[in-house]
Amino acid sequence: MRVIAELPHPDCKITIFSMNQKFIIKLEKGSFEQIYKLSELDIAEGVNGVFQILDAEFINTAVERFNKMRNDFNAAYKRYDS
């Protein structure tokens, strides 16, 4: 797996990898990750097409999902710790 791009964003780290004819999009915030895989054959513009998919709406939704993930994990941990 090799890194082909990193996109700067204030709310999460975004890295695009290439492996086995797939683009792997990895978003990270703290200890949480979201990973999306796309066939390179499905994206005619290559990595530039991936950049187009990662628009503001998608990233905002992903950041909201990170917040939900954190809340869900904290609730589970509190149930465990009680």
N, CA and C atoms as a LAMMPS dump frame, in Angstrom:
ITEM: TIMESTEP
0
ITEM: NUMBER OF ATOMS
246
ITEM: BOX BOUNDS ff ff ff
-5.0000000000000000e+02 5.0000000000000000e+02
-5.0000000000000000e+02 5.0000000000000000e+02
-5.0000000000000000e+02 5.0000000000000000e+02
ITEM: ATOMS id mol type element x y z
1 1 1 N 0.864 -1.163 0
2 1 2 C 0 0 0
3 1 3 C 0.91 1.225 0
4 2 1 N 0.616 2.152 -0.905
5 2 2 C 1.447 3.357 -0.943
6 2 3 C 0.566 4.596 -0.876
7 3 1 N 1.068 5.598 -0.194
8 3 2 C 0.357 6.877 -0.083
9 3 3 C 0.499 7.6 -1.412
10 4 1 N -0.632 8.042 -1.972
11 4 2 C -0.553 8.811 -3.21
12 4 3 C -0.987 10.26 -3.011
13 5 1 N -1.661 10.548 -1.885
14 5 2 C -2.04 11.937 -1.618
15 5 3 C -2.463 12.089 -0.166
16 6 1 N -2.255 13.287 0.344
17 6 2 C -2.781 13.688 1.645
18 6 3 C -3.483 15.014 1.443
19 7 1 N -4.707 15.094 1.95
20 7 2 C -5.478 16.331 1.805
21 7 3 C -5.525 17.054 3.138
22 8 1 N -5.075 18.29 3.171
23 8 2 C -5.147 19.029 4.431
24 8 3 C -6.591 19.389 4.758
25 9 1 N -6.971 19.182 6.008
26 9 2 C -8.3 19.566 6.47
27 9 3 C -8.211 19.803 7.97
28 10 1 N -8.84 20.858 8.476
29 10 2 C -8.702 21.18 9.901
30 10 3 C -9.406 20.197 10.84
31 11 1 N -10.405 19.451 10.343
32 11 2 C -11.196 18.587 11.213
33 11 3 C -10.779 17.12 11.225
34 12 1 N -10.012 16.69 10.237
35 12 2 C -9.575 15.294 10.208
36 12 3 C -8.408 15.156 9.232
37 13 1 N -7.678 14.077 9.401
38 13 2 C -6.577 13.774 8.485
39 13 3 C -7.133 12.913 7.361
40 14 1 N -6.828 13.268 6.116
41 14 2 C -7.315 12.532 4.963
42 14 3 C -6.117 12.048 4.157
43 15 1 N -6.041 10.724 3.983
44 15 2 C -4.953 10.114 3.227
45 15 3 C -5.552 9.215 2.159
46 16 1 N -4.987 9.283 0.964
47 16 2 C -5.417 8.415 -0.13
48 16 3 C -4.268 7.472 -0.46
49 17 1 N -4.585 6.185 -0.463
50 17 2 C -3.615 5.141 -0.761
51 17 3 C -3.991 4.464 -2.073
52 18 1 N -3.033 3.754 -2.637
53 18 2 C -3.28 2.892 -3.784
54 18 3 C -2.77 1.504 -3.433
55 19 1 N -3.647 0.495 -3.652
56 19 2 C -3.254 -0.878 -3.373
57 19 3 C -4.162 -1.827 -4.148
58 20 1 N -3.58 -2.772 -4.857
59 20 2 C -4.335 -3.797 -5.583
60 20 3 C -5.43 -3.201 -6.472
61 21 1 N -5.074 -2.2 -7.232
62 21 2 C -5.979 -1.526 -8.168
63 21 3 C -7.196 -0.92 -7.47
64 22 1 N -6.986 -0.478 -6.24
65 22 2 C -8.037 0.215 -5.49
66 22 3 C -7.466 1.5 -4.908
67 23 1 N -8.33 2.515 -4.85
68 23 2 C -8.032 3.707 -4.068
69 23 3 C -8.61 3.453 -2.688
70 24 1 N -7.819 3.694 -1.673
71 24 2 C -8.276 3.559 -0.299
72 24 3 C -8.23 4.947 0.326
73 25 1 N -9.388 5.419 0.744
74 25 2 C -9.513 6.746 1.345
75 25 3 C -9.628 6.543 2.85
76 26 1 N -8.701 7.108 3.58
77 26 2 C -8.685 6.942 5.032
78 26 3 C -8.827 8.308 5.692
79 27 1 N -9.853 8.441 6.515
80 27 2 C -10.071 9.65 7.289
81 27 3 C -9.816 9.307 8.75
82 28 1 N -9.072 10.142 9.441
83 28 2 C -8.721 9.894 10.838
84 28 3 C -9.018 11.124 11.681
85 29 1 N -9.573 10.863 12.852
86 29 2 C -9.763 11.926 13.834
87 29 3 C -9.568 11.298 15.204
88 30 1 N -8.484 11.67 15.861
89 30 2 C -8.168 11.067 17.15
90 30 3 C -7.924 9.579 16.979
91 31 1 N -8.61 8.78 17.776
92 31 2 C -8.423 7.334 17.713
93 31 3 C -9.427 6.644 16.79
94 32 1 N -10.196 7.42 16.038
95 32 2 C -11.21 6.853 15.159
96 32 3 C -10.804 6.979 13.695
97 33 1 N -11.225 6 12.887
98 33 2 C -10.908 5.974 11.456
99 33 3 C -12.156 5.608 10.65
100 34 1 N -12.22 6.157 9.458
101 34 2 C -13.202 5.737 8.467
102 34 3 C -12.421 5.41 7.206
103 35 1 N -12.741 4.269 6.589
104 35 2 C -12.02 3.84 5.395
105 35 3 C -13.022 3.515 4.299
106 36 1 N -12.735 4.014 3.106
107 36 2 C -13.572 3.775 1.935
108 36 3 C -12.68 3.251 0.827
109 37 1 N -13.171 2.251 0.099
110 37 2 C -12.388 1.65 -0.98
111 37 3 C -13.135 1.793 -2.299
112 38 1 N -12.391 2.189 -3.328
113 38 2 C -12.949 2.354 -4.675
114 38 3 C -12.04 1.656 -5.669
115 39 1 N -12.626 1.002 -6.631
116 39 2 C -11.833 0.42 -7.7
117 39 3 C -11.252 1.55 -8.548
118 40 1 N -9.973 1.446 -8.864
119 40 2 C -9.35 2.455 -9.729
120 40 3 C -10.02 2.487 -11.095
121 41 1 N -10.591 1.369 -11.526
122 41 2 C -11.268 1.315 -12.826
123 41 3 C -12.565 2.119 -12.836
124 42 1 N -13.166 2.352 -11.662
125 42 2 C -14.416 3.102 -11.57
126 42 3 C -14.204 4.615 -11.579
127 43 1 N -12.975 5.054 -11.414
128 43 2 C -12.674 6.488 -11.332
129 43 3 C -11.832 6.855 -12.55
130 44 1 N -12.497 7.34 -13.58
131 44 2 C -11.828 7.611 -14.86
132 44 3 C -10.725 8.665 -14.74
133 45 1 N -10.897 9.632 -13.851
134 45 2 C -9.92 10.716 -13.711
135 45 3 C -8.79 10.373 -12.75
136 46 1 N -8.737 9.142 -12.285
137 46 2 C -7.69 8.751 -11.339
138 46 3 C -7.851 9.459 -10.011
139 47 1 N -6.742 9.79 -9.391
140 47 2 C -6.798 10.41 -8.065
141 47 3 C -7.531 11.746 -8.103
142 48 1 N -7.517 12.457 -9.224
143 48 2 C -8.273 13.706 -9.326
144 48 3 C -9.769 13.451 -9.185
145 49 1 N -10.242 12.307 -9.659
146 49 2 C -11.637 11.934 -9.464
147 49 3 C -11.954 11.681 -8.004
148 50 1 N -11.005 11.098 -7.288
149 50 2 C -11.192 10.874 -5.846
150 50 3 C -11.315 12.219 -5.145
151 51 1 N -10.481 13.189 -5.528
152 51 2 C -10.572 14.523 -4.934
153 51 3 C -11.968 15.11 -5.135
154 52 1 N -12.572 14.872 -6.288
155 52 2 C -13.913 15.399 -6.563
156 52 3 C -14.956 14.746 -5.666
157 53 1 N -14.778 13.468 -5.375
158 53 2 C -15.718 12.776 -4.486
159 53 3 C -15.642 13.348 -3.07
160 54 1 N -14.453 13.739 -2.657
161 54 2 C -14.242 14.247 -1.299
162 54 3 C -14.606 15.724 -1.21
163 55 1 N -15.851 16.025 -1.532
164 55 2 C -16.307 17.413 -1.489
165 55 3 C -16.667 17.816 -0.057
166 56 1 N -17.012 19.075 0.12
167 56 2 C -17.301 19.614 1.458
168 56 3 C -18.452 18.871 2.129
169 57 1 N -19.48 18.526 1.373
170 57 2 C -20.627 17.82 1.95
171 57 3 C -20.2 16.454 2.504
172 58 1 N -19.409 15.714 1.726
173 58 2 C -18.943 14.405 2.187
174 58 3 C -18.101 14.551 3.453
175 59 1 N -17.167 15.488 3.455
176 59 2 C -16.279 15.646 4.611
177 59 3 C -17.06 16.089 5.835
178 60 1 N -18.013 17.003 5.666
179 60 2 C -18.829 17.436 6.808
180 60 3 C -19.606 16.268 7.402
181 61 1 N -20.165 15.429 6.546
182 61 2 C -20.891 14.254 7.02
183 61 3 C -19.95 13.286 7.739
184 62 1 N -18.752 13.104 7.216
185 62 2 C -17.772 12.22 7.856
186 62 3 C -17.379 12.756 9.231
187 63 1 N -17.207 14.063 9.355
188 63 2 C -16.86 14.668 10.645
189 63 3 C -18.009 14.465 11.637
190 64 1 N -19.244 14.624 11.184
191 64 2 C -20.394 14.35 12.048
192 64 3 C -20.395 12.888 12.493
193 65 1 N -20.041 11.993 11.572
194 65 2 C -19.972 10.572 11.899
195 65 3 C -18.897 10.311 12.949
196 66 1 N -17.761 11.002 12.858
197 66 2 C -16.732 10.866 13.893
198 66 3 C -17.296 11.252 15.258
199 67 1 N -18.05 12.345 15.304
200 67 2 C -18.642 12.778 16.572
201 67 3 C -19.598 11.717 17.113
202 68 1 N -20.401 11.124 16.227
203 68 2 C -21.325 10.061 16.626
204 68 3 C -20.545 8.835 17.106
205 69 1 N -19.475 8.497 16.411
206 69 2 C -18.64 7.361 16.819
207 69 3 C -18.085 7.584 18.23
208 70 1 N -17.598 8.79 18.487
209 70 2 C -17.043 9.105 19.807
210 70 3 C -18.12 8.992 20.882
211 71 1 N -19.306 9.54 20.601
212 71 2 C -20.404 9.47 21.571
213 71 3 C -20.803 8.024 21.839
214 72 1 N -20.911 7.215 20.769
215 72 2 C -21.271 5.803 20.931
216 72 3 C -20.231 5.058 21.758
217 73 1 N -18.951 5.311 21.469
218 73 2 C -17.896 4.622 22.205
219 73 3 C -17.883 5.054 23.669
220 74 1 N -18.034 6.355 23.919
221 74 2 C -18.051 6.832 25.304
222 74 3 C -19.206 6.226 26.083
223 75 1 N -20.372 6.113 25.456
224 75 2 C -21.528 5.501 26.12
225 75 3 C -21.251 4.032 26.433
226 76 1 N -20.658 3.3 25.494
227 76 2 C -20.322 1.902 25.724
228 76 3 C -19.304 1.764 26.835
229 77 1 N -18.322 2.655 26.852
230 77 2 C -17.295 2.594 27.897
231 77 3 C -17.902 2.878 29.264
232 78 1 N -18.817 3.828 29.335
233 78 2 C -19.475 4.134 30.622
234 78 3 C -20.277 2.937 31.116
235 79 1 N -20.945 2.219 30.199
236 79 2 C -21.683 1.016 30.616
237 79 3 C -20.716 -0.03 31.154
238 80 1 N -19.567 -0.153 30.533
239 80 2 C -18.552 -1.113 30.971
240 80 3 C -17.988 -0.713 32.326
241 81 1 N -17.756 0.561 32.521
242 81 2 C -17.073 1.07 33.713
243 81 3 C -18.017 1.167 34.913
244 82 1 N -19.308 1.034 34.704
245 82 2 C -20.278 1.185 35.803
246 82 3 C -20.308 -0.008 36.721
